[in-house]
Amino acid sequence: KEKVLTDEQFDAFLAALPDSHNGNELNLAAVISRYSGARLSEVLAMHPEQLKFNEDDDVITWAIPNGKGNKSRLTWLPGSLWHVLQDFSGFTISVGYVTVTTNRIMRKLGLRSSFHGLRHTMATNAIRKGMPINELADILGHSDINTTRIYIETAKECPESMKKLW
């Protein structure tokens, strides 16, 4: 599957979500995963007390207490989400709802991705924007940096100098 979404594809995905309570929750879950790199299970287990807003940096720190492998780690979200998250009380949608709805919409839009693809999108964008691989590994919760190295290959783009040859 082509997992990584462009900003336009991500926006189209969000726009295609159902206009309902569950659809709104899925929208928030998708935005959180896209910006933090968190896994679906971590997003759905998020609790308000795990979030701290730093006004000076305009960043939300999210302490994930027990991610994959029962490891704790930190990740961050843009401060612009605080207006939504300060009233957040937890997700009520299920993994099944997220998976079925996301896959249906991705197919409908002709996108070859999934909810987990949002994590890949974040990681690929992080590498493209120069985040050191060891920092990305910590944020994603990878114990082996070789797991994180796949995003280096995904993030490679055709250099402008190469395009000039054509």
Disulfide bonds with the S-S distance in Angstrom:
none
